[in-house]
């Protein structure tokens, strides 16, 4: 962690986590509230994650996680991992075996809120294996969208707009795979552009992108047919010409 990152951790870095024996790597803990509802800020250095564990409770209980900084992962046993970015939240039910922590190349911080319950405790289990952890990081790395069009075309006149286009719109928004994969994002983007009447080359680009992201011709045509009565027939006619051209290649 750089000095700048240490200084920018929301809600304070706190001290080296006294529970680090249940972590792979180094984490930090800052208690924000201990009376009534337990609230703490947990910061993970790059590659740090906690062991598989279970929050137990005879009644109520569980935990909320609210991501505030960097990039991390959360995974329940038997389910695919999800990526956590600032603003994402997770509710962990009692009795669910899970783990969470930072991505291999990013510091990560989240607020942990303990839900009050009866006879609450935590059972710590085995570490997340290096092989499984690296596979997760490699999968999400491959799913990241790399875009340079902003800098290639506009960096000389609007460098900040170019940066936002490449690094935020595509690098962050399009790369959020926790709840929407690239297929769904492609369909949503085409639907929105079509509904607002944007049927120029930018729409053609997104139709090409949809094909690359695994959207079938039938899926795209059905989506457009569904919105036709709502957004206007000529708009759908215009985009279907791109679909015919691109998917017919």
Secondary structure, 3 states (H helix, E strand, C coil): CCHHHHHHCCCCCCEECCCHHHEECCEEEEEEECCCCCEEEEEECCCCEECCEEEECCEECCEEEEEEEEEEEEEECCCCCEEEECCCEEEECCCCCEEEEECCCCCEEEEEEECCEECCEEEECCCCCHHHHHHHHHHHHHHCCCCCHHHHHHCCCCHHHHHHHHHHHHHHHCCCCCCCCHHHHHHHHHHHHHHCCCCCHHHHHHHHHHHHCCCCHHHHHHHHHHHHHHHCHHHHHHHHHHHHHHHCC
